[in-house]
Amino acid sequence: MDDNDRGDDPGRDRRRGRAVPSGRLARLGAFGRLVGGVAGGVVAEGARRLAAGERPQLSDLILTPGNATRVADQLSNLRGAAMKMGQMISMDAGDMLPAELAAILSRLRDNAHAMPPAQLDKLLIREWGKDWRRRFARFQAHPIAAASIGQVHRAQTRDGRDLAIKVQFPGIERSIDADVDNVATLLRVSRLLPAGLDLAPLLAEAKRQLHEEADYRREGVMMTRYAALVGDDPRFVVPALDAEFSTDNVLAMDFVEGVPVERLVEADQPTRDAMMTALIDLVLAELFDWGVMQTDPNFANYRWQPESGRLVLLDFGATRAVAAATQAAYRELLAAGLAGDRAAARRAALDAGFLGDTAVARHQAPIDRMIDVVIREMARDGPFDFGDRGFVADLRNEGMGIAQDRSTWHVPPVDTLFVQRKISGTALLAARLKARVPVREMATARLAEQPGGTRAVSA
């Protein structure tokens, strides 16, 4: 695990572990301290800027590196839905966050505190019985990974099976609804969201999705189903479920060797291109062929095997069915972009829910210019160079005025949000790797195979 600089000895703190606050009052108190700390940061930063003769906006006082550090550290300690929503915010914002804030919040994508050994042992006694250690020839006490909902240990059974054991943090499933509501409250009191924006459908779906992610029985079923969909594709490997050691709160699977996918930055250009071509092809298959998508593109959910050249796919708690209407909307949007038809692309963006009627009515000119930027990039000859991010600045500049008009903000359909999260996260990884991928050719071929619809697989 990568220990970030936190205090005098952050590495020691993470290795020692921090108990997960599992009680309702403990978690509510943590949120209270978080709000108080952010408020204190606002006052201090406001005083500093006023003394310097500035007249800062409230949003400038909230979105400071100091406050971002407070949020990241507290959400890392809470884990669960609180940390998961922080991850979503940090990843989905992409290039739109200031660089220093993106770097701070990226901690939530990379690390969580591990449980201390005593808390882990108590949990495993409850799941496997007090003599659980006798069932293993070896059980690595320190986790090989810790994320928002659980941590992963490597173990070897008495009969020689090498396993990865994912253990859910205590109290996570019970805390989901309250955590989502608390994060929403934090956003509201920060005044970063318009008062009239209706978040109720999004919050309800976020709770449903997070409850599914905390259902390890369901994740085991989805992992097995996804492995069947991948089949014998030599580019990927999906771990096999180990039912003997799996429970409601423990998910056991084959341990599959691999290094962090970010290590691909050290590989040569053809290797990086091949790996990202495989992942983008996988997203197209999920969206248009299978109708089933693993919607969490956290980089930690991919590993790379340098020797075999395969990508290891992990974490299937966020796997969900893609509605036929969402498939059709993306097909329409992609076809319009490939055809260079601005008006059709605008209509498709409205149909998909990316744009609201009010935004188009009030800002059609900059919206059309943003569409033109996308069409221009899609029309380029040769592979798409994800390392060339010049067009992002063009989109940001055109979109700034629209974003500042808070009266036009709306929440897209939830299904679209989850699909777009996967697409955006995959593009973010491609940009990190500076990959060159024949996206236009791949998309054109996929649409040509889909004249009358897609083959949906029920999730």
C-alpha positions in Angstrom: 0.0 0.0 0.0 1.1 3.5 -0.8 1.4 5.6 2.4 0.7 9.3 1.8 2.2 12.0 3.9 -0.1 12.5 6.9 1.4 13.9 10.1 4.6 12.7 11.7 4.5 9.1 10.6 1.6 8.3 8.3 2.9 5.0 7.2 3.0 3.7 10.8 -0.5 4.9 11.4 -1.9 3.0 8.4 0.1 -0.2 9.2 -1.2 -0.1 12.8 -4.7 0.3 11.6 -7.6 2.4 12.8 -10.8 0.9 14.1 -13.8 1.5 11.9 -16.5 3.6 13.7 -19.4 1.2 13.5 -22.0 2.8 15.8 -24.5 5.4 14.6 -23.4 8.0 17.2 -19.7 7.4 16.5 -20.2 8.0 12.8 -22.5 11.0 13.3 -19.9 12.5 15.7 -17.2 12.0 13.0 -19.3 13.9 10.5 -19.9 16.6 13.1 -16.2 17.0 13.6 -15.7 17.1 9.8 -18.2 19.9 9.4 -16.7 21.8 12.3 -13.2 21.4 10.9 -14.3 22.6 7.4 -16.1 25.6 9.0 -13.0 26.5 11.0 -10.9 26.3 7.8 -13.4 28.6 6.1 -13.1 31.2 8.9 -9.3 31.0 8.9 -8.9 31.2 5.2 -11.5 34.0 5.0 -9.6 36.0 7.6 -6.3 35.5 5.8 -7.7 36.7 2.4 -9.5 39.7 3.9 -6.3 40.7 5.6 -4.6 40.5 2.2 -7.2 42.9 0.8 -9.2 40.2 -1.1 -13.0 39.7 -1.3 -13.2 35.9 -1.6 -16.3 33.9 -2.7 -17.6 31.3 -0.2 -16.8 28.5 -2.7 -13.2 29.7 -2.8 -13.0 29.4 1.0 -14.5 25.9 1.1 -12.5 24.4 -1.8 -9.0 24.8 -0.3 -6.3 22.2 0.0 -6.6 22.3 3.8 -10.3 21.5 3.7 -9.9 18.9 1.1 -7.3 17.2 3.3 -9.7 17.3 6.2 -12.4 15.7 4.1 -10.1 13.0 2.6 -8.7 12.0 5.9 -12.0 11.8 7.8 -13.7 9.9 5.0 -10.8 7.5 4.8 -11.3 6.8 8.5 -15.1 6.3 8.2 -14.8 4.0 5.1 -18.0 2.7 3.8 -20.5 4.8 1.9 -18.9 8.0 3.1 -15.6 7.1 1.5 -17.2 5.6 -1.5 -19.1 8.8 -2.3 -15.8 10.8 -1.8 -14.2 8.5 -4.4 -17.0 9.1 -6.8 -16.7 12.9 -6.4 -12.9 12.8 -6.9 -13.0 10.5 -9.9 -16.1 11.9 -11.7 -14.9 15.4 -11.4 -11.9 14.4 -13.5 -10.1 17.3 -15.1 -12.6 19.8 -13.7 -11.1 19.9 -10.2 -8.2 22.2 -9.5 -5.0 20.1 -9.7 -4.1 20.4 -6.0 -7.5 19.3 -4.8 -7.6 16.4 -7.3 -4.3 15.2 -5.9 -5.5 15.4 -2.3 -8.9 13.7 -3.0 -7.1 11.0 -5.1 -6.1 9.5 -1.8 -9.6 8.2 -1.5 -9.1 6.2 -4.7 -5.8 4.7 -3.4 -6.0 4.0 0.3 -8.2 3.4 3.3 -7.1 2.7 6.8 -6.9 -1.0 7.7 -8.7 -2.5 10.7 -6.5 -3.2 13.7 -5.8 -6.9 14.3 -8.1 -7.2 17.3 -11.1 -5.9 15.3 -10.3 -8.2 12.4 -10.0 -11.3 14.6 -13.3 -10.5 16.3 -15.0 -10.2 13.0 -13.5 -13.5 11.6 -14.5 -15.4 14.8 -18.1 -14.3 14.2 -17.9 -15.4 10.5 -15.8 -18.6 10.8 -15.7 -19.6 14.4 -13.1 -19.2 17.1 -10.7 -21.8 15.6 -10.7 -20.2 12.2 -6.9 -20.0 12.0 -6.7 -23.8 12.0 -8.4 -23.9 8.6 -5.4 -22.2 7.0 -1.8 -23.1 6.5 -1.0 -19.4 6.3 -3.1 -16.2 6.8 -1.4 -12.9 6.1 -2.5 -10.6 9.0 -1.7 -7.4 7.3 -4.1 -6.7 4.4 -2.7 -6.5 0.9 -5.4 -3.9 0.1 -7.9 -1.8 2.0 -10.7 0.1 0.3 -14.0 1.7 1.2 -16.1 -1.3 2.1 -13.5 -4.0 3.0 -9.9 -5.1 3.1 -8.2 -8.0 1.4 -5.9 -10.6 2.9 -3.9 -13.3 1.3 -4.2 -16.8 2.7 -3.4 -20.4 1.9 -5.7 -23.3 2.8 -4.5 -26.6 4.3 -5.0 -28.2 0.9 -2.8 -25.6 -0.8 -5.3 -23.2 -2.4 -4.0 -19.7 -2.6 -6.8 -17.3 -1.8 -7.7 -13.6 -1.6 -10.0 -13.0 1.3 -12.1 -9.8 1.2 -13.4 -9.0 4.7 -16.1 -6.3 5.1 -15.6 -3.6 7.6 -18.0 -4.0 10.6 -21.2 -1.9 10.6 -20.8 -0.8 7.0 -24.1 -2.2 5.7 -26.0 -0.6 8.6 -24.3 2.8 8.1 -25.0 3.2 4.4 -28.2 5.2 4.5 -27.1 7.5 7.2 -23.7 8.1 5.6 -25.2 9.0 2.2 -27.6 11.4 3.9 -24.7 12.9 5.9 -22.5 13.4 2.8 -25.5 15.0 1.0 -25.9 17.3 4.0 -22.3 18.2 3.9 -22.7 19.2 0.2 -25.7 21.3 1.0 -24.3 23.2 3.9 -21.2 24.0 1.8 -23.6 25.7 -0.6 -21.8 24.0 -3.5 -25.1 22.7 -4.9 -28.1 24.8 -5.9 -30.8 24.8 -3.2 -33.5 23.7 -5.7 -31.5 20.7 -7.2 -33.5 17.5 -6.5 -31.0 15.0 -5.3 -33.6 12.5 -4.0 -33.5 10.1 -6.9 -29.7 10.1 -7.0 -29.4 9.6 -3.3 -32.0 6.7 -3.3 -30.0 5.0 -6.1 -26.7 5.6 -4.4 -28.1 3.9 -1.3 -29.4 0.9 -3.4 -26.1 0.6 -5.2 -24.0 0.7 -2.1 -26.2 -1.9 -0.4 -25.6 -4.1 -3.3 -21.9 -3.5 -3.1 -22.0 -4.5 0.6 -23.9 -7.8 -0.3 -20.9 -10.1 -0.7 -23.2 -13.1 -1.6 -24.5 -11.0 -4.6 -20.9 -10.0 -5.5 -19.9 -13.7 -5.7 -22.7 -14.4 -8.1 -21.8 -11.4 -10.2 -18.1 -12.3 -10.3 -19.0 -15.8 -11.5 -21.5 -14.4 -14.1 -18.9 -11.9 -15.4 -16.3 -14.6 -15.7 -18.7 -16.5 -17.9 -19.3 -13.4 -20.1 -15.5 -12.8 -20.5 -15.2 -16.5 -21.4 -11.9 -17.6 -22.8 -10.8 -14.1 -23.9 -7.0 -14.3 -23.5 -6.7 -10.6 -22.6 -8.5 -10.9 -19.3 -8.6 -13.1 -16.2 -11.4 -13.1 -13.5 -10.8 -14.8 -10.2 -13.0 -17.8 -9.3 -15.2 -17.8 -6.3 -14.3 -20.0 -3.3 -17.7 -20.8 -1.8 -16.2 -22.7 1.2 -14.9 -19.5 2.9 -17.5 -17.0 1.6 -20.2 -15.7 3.9 -22.4 -12.6 4.1 -19.4 -10.5 5.2 -16.4 -12.4 3.7 -15.8 -13.0 0.0 -13.1 -15.6 -0.9 -11.7 -16.1 -4.3 -8.6 -17.4 -6.1 -5.6 -15.2 -5.5 -4.4 -14.0 -8.9 -1.0 -12.4 -9.3 -0.7 -9.0 -10.8 0.8 -5.5 -10.3 -1.1 -2.2 -10.0 -2.4 -1.2 -13.4 -0.7 2.2 -13.1 2.6 0.3 -13.5 1.8 0.2 -17.2 3.2 3.7 -17.4 6.6 2.0 -17.3 5.7 -0.2 -20.3 6.4 0.6 -23.9 3.8 2.4 -26.1 2.6 -0.8 -27.9 1.9 -2.5 -24.6 0.1 0.4 -23.1 -2.0 0.8 -26.3 -2.9 -2.9 -26.4 -4.0 -2.9 -22.7 -6.2 0.2 -23.1 -7.6 -1.1 -26.4 -8.6 -4.3 -24.5 -10.3 -2.3 -21.7 -12.2 0.0 -24.0 -13.3 -3.0 -26.1 -14.5 -4.5 -22.8 -16.6 -1.3 -22.0 -18.1 -1.4 -25.5 -19.0 -5.1 -24.9 -20.6 -4.3 -21.5 -22.6 -1.5 -22.9 -23.7 -2.9 -26.3 -23.4 -6.7 -26.2 -23.9 -7.9 -22.7 -26.1 -5.3 -21.1 -24.2 -5.9 -17.9 -21.5 -3.4 -16.7 -19.1 -3.3 -13.8 -19.6 0.4 -13.1 -16.7 1.1 -10.6 -13.6 2.1 -12.7 -11.4 2.6 -9.6 -7.9 1.9 -10.8 -7.4 -0.6 -7.9 -10.0 -2.8 -9.6 -7.5 -3.7 -12.4 -4.2 -5.5 -12.1 -1.7 -6.2 -14.9 0.3 -9.3 -15.5 3.5 -8.3 -17.3 4.5 -11.8 -18.1 1.2 -13.0 -19.6 0.1 -9.6 -20.8 -3.3 -10.1 -19.3 -5.5 -7.7 -17.3 -6.9 -9.0 -14.0 -10.5 -7.8 -13.4 -11.5 -7.3 -9.7 -14.4 -6.2 -7.6 -17.9 -6.9 -9.0 -20.1 -5.4 -6.3 -21.0 -2.5 -8.6 -22.0 -4.8 -11.5 -25.5 -3.9 -12.7 -27.8 -4.3 -15.7 -27.8 -1.6 -18.3 -31.3 -0.6 -19.3 -32.2 -1.0 -23.0 -33.1 2.7 -23.2 -29.6 3.6 -21.9 -28.0 1.4 -24.5 -30.2 3.0 -27.3 -29.3 6.5 -26.1 -25.6 5.8 -26.2 -25.9 4.2 -29.6 -27.7 7.3 -30.9 -25.1 9.6 -29.3 -22.2 7.7 -30.7 -23.6 7.4 -34.2 -24.3 11.2 -34.3 -20.7 11.9 -33.2 -19.2 9.6 -35.7 -21.4 11.1 -38.5 -20.3 14.6 -37.5 -24.0 15.7 -37.0 -24.0 18.4 -34.4 -27.8 18.7 -34.3 -28.3 15.0 -33.9 -25.6 14.9 -31.2 -27.4 17.7 -29.3 -30.7 15.8 -29.5 -29.0 12.6 -28.4 -27.4 14.3 -25.4 -30.9 15.6 -24.4 -32.4 12.1 -24.9 -29.6 10.5 -22.8 -30.1 13.2 -20.1 -26.6 14.7 -20.3 -28.3 18.0 -21.0 -31.5 19.6 -19.7 -33.9 21.6 -21.8 -33.2 24.7 -19.8 -29.5 24.5 -20.4 -29.9 24.1 -24.2 -32.4 26.9 -24.3 -30.1 29.3 -22.5 -26.7 28.2 -23.6 -27.1 26.5 -27.0 -24.1 28.3 -28.6 -21.4 27.1 -26.1 -23.1 23.7 -26.0 -22.8 23.5 -29.8 -19.1 24.6 -29.6 -18.5 21.8 -27.0 -20.1 19.3 -29.4 -18.0 20.6 -32.2 -14.9 19.9 -30.1 -15.9 16.3 -29.5 -16.8 15.8 -33.2 -13.5 17.2 -34.2 -11.6 14.9 -31.9 -13.6 11.9 -33.1 -12.9 12.7 -36.7 -9.1 12.7 -36.4 -7.3 10.1 -38.5 -5.5 7.3 -36.8 -5.7 6.2 -33.1 -7.1 8.6 -30.5 -4.2 9.9 -28.4 -5.5 10.0 -24.8 -2.2 11.7 -23.8 -3.1 14.8 -25.7 -5.4 16.7 -23.3 -5.6 20.0 -25.2 -9.2 19.5 -26.1 -10.1 19.2 -22.4 -9.2 22.9 -21.8 -11.4 23.8 -24.8 -14.3 21.9 -23.2 -13.7 23.4 -19.8 -13.6 26.9 -21.2 -16.8 26.5 -23.1 -18.5 24.8 -20.2 -17.5 27.2 -17.5 -20.3 29.7 -18.2 -22.9 26.9 -18.3 -21.7 25.4 -15.0 -21.9 28.8 -13.3 -25.6 29.1 -14.3 -26.8 27.1 -11.4 -30.4 27.4 -12.4 -29.8 25.0 -15.3 -28.2 22.2 -13.2 -30.1 19.0 -13.3 -29.4 15.3 -12.3 -29.2 13.0 -15.3 -30.9 9.6 -15.2 -29.2 7.4 -12.7 -28.5 4.6 -15.2 -26.7 7.1 -17.4 -24.7 8.4 -14.4 -23.4 4.9 -13.6 -22.5 4.1 -17.2 -20.8 7.4 -17.7 -18.9 6.9 -14.5 -17.4 3.7 -16.1 -16.7 5.4 -19.4 -15.1 8.5 -17.7 -13.0 6.4 -15.4 -11.7 4.3 -18.3 -10.8 7.4 -20.2 -9.0 8.8 -17.1 -6.9 5.6 -17.0 -6.1 5.9 -20.7 -5.0 9.5 -20.2 -2.8 8.4 -17.2 -1.1 5.8 -19.5 -1.0 8.2 -22.5 -2.4 5.4 -24.6 -3.3 5.6 -28.3 -6.4 3.6 -29.2 -8.3 3.3 -32.5 -11.5 4.4 -30.8 -13.3 5.6 -33.9 -12.7 2.3 -35.7 -13.7 0.3 -32.7 -16.9 2.3 -32.2 -17.8 2.2 -35.9 -17.4 -1.6 -36.0 -19.5 -2.0 -32.8 -22.3 0.0 -34.2 -22.2 -1.9 -37.5 -22.8 -5.1 -35.5 -25.8 -3.6 -33.7 -28.3 -2.6 -36.4 -31.4 -3.7 -34.5 -30.4 -3.6 -30.8 -28.2 -5.4 -28.3 -28.1 -8.8 -26.7 -28.9 -8.0 -23.1 -27.9 -10.3 -20.3 -30.0 -9.9 -17.2 -28.1 -9.0 -14.0 
